[in-house]
Amino acid sequence: MKCDKCGREAITYIRYSGAHLCPEHFTEFVERRVKKELRRQIDLKRTKKIAVAVSGGKDSMLSLYLLNRFFSGVRGLELEAITVDEGIADYRPATLKLVADYCEQLGIEHHIISFKEMLGFNLDDIVRKDDQITPCSYCGVFRRKAMNSVARDIGADVLATGLNLDDAAQSIIMNIARGDMERLARMGPHEHVQPGLVPRIQPLRLIPEKESYLYVMINNIPFSDKECPYRQKALRNTFRDIINRLEDETPGSRYSILKSYDEIKPLLVKKYPPVSLGRCRRCGEPANGELCMACRMQESLMTRID
């Protein structure tokens, strides 16, 4: 199997495009799409600091690597990394060290915020007290609060996540299946800046998960391939299977889902414009009501954990 671009040995076949690519041209293929998204999502004239949410998995490490690769020489632009420690034994400690070591290697400042520090308890505590809950429901809300608070405190203009094409397609279908059009309208990348909320960008939203994995492998980017022990309880797994079956039967389905969403998003935003946010009376974070969602969840959990 030869590369369509240069005739050298190919390492992958891109089913949705029909291309055979060698390591060099596969790397270019990925980077070209990431650059396209960054040009669309970031105004470099107004962006002075980018915070990168880094868990240690392949996607977030790739996002950190590429942002550093593209912007490390841009004068007046800083990168800083944020890792959330949920408090998951035998999972998070190793990735914290991995990210810390890589940030030191790249010369990027690294911030760690823990659920224990922010909430007074960690995710393992929650599950031990009530193993019937869906950990991801709580974790997602608490993680978003943690990342936003740190990104805002360090003065970041945007917060980059490692969301890939598979993740984006799954989220779109999940929200449609639940009939949650307001949440669908609020999906990133964010163009509207809400006071107190750091807008999220998604450099990898055009990159399928398998391509992200292949890129980090051939470019020797360190990452952890350990899965969160609570992942199997996530509703997202059902939609992951649906998207994977669609992609297997009709290559390019993920792109079609994302392209369709991008076409209708302006209409959704028009129908469901961003709400005016106040301040949570408990923590001061932006909130639609007296308490932010994280504090509402935290209060409901306190009685079970105490």
WOLIN-V343411 format. One line per field, one symbol per residue. ss: DSSP state (a for helix, b for strand, c for the rest). phi: phi as a letter, one per 30 degrees, with the letter a starting at -180 (. if undefined). psi: psi as a letter, one per 20 degrees, with the letter a starting at -180 (. if undefined). Layout:
# WOLIN-V343411
ss->???
phi->???
psi->???
This chain:
# WOLIN-V343411
ss->cbccccccbccbbbccccbbbcaaaaaaaaaaaaaaaaaaacccccccbbbbbccccaaaaaaaaaaaaaaccccccbbbbbbbbccccccaaaaaaaaaaaaaaaccbbbbbbaaaaacccaaaaaaacccccaaaaaaaaaaaaaaaaaaaccccbbbccccaaaaaaaaaaaaaaccaaaaaacccccccccccccbbcccccccaaaaaaaaaaccccccccccccaaaccaaaaaaaaaaaaaacccaaaaaaaaaaaaaaaaaaaccccccbbccccccbbcccccaaaaaaaaaaaaac
phi->.cdddbidddcacdddciccbdedddeddddddddeddddcccddcccbcccdbcjdeddddededddddcdcddicccbcbbccdicdibdeddddededdddddicdbcbbceeddcjacddeddddadcdcedddedddddddddddedddiddbbdccecddeddddddeddddicdddddddddccccceicddccbecdccdedddddddddchcdaccdcedcdddddeeddddddddddddbejdddddddddddceedddddbdeddcccddccideackdcdeddddddddedddd
psi->oqphhiirpqiqpogiijppqrgghgghgghghghgghhhhpohhiohppppoohirgghhggggghgghihjopjpqpqqpppoiloqjghghhgggggghhghikppppppqhgghhirrhhgghhhnjirohhggggghgggggggggghjkqhqoprjpagggggggghghghikmhghghiqrqphpoppipopqqnhjijoqghhgghghgijlpqrpjpqpijhiiphhhghgggghgghghnpihghgggggghhighhghghmqpqoqbppigiiqpqmahqrhghggghhhhhhh.
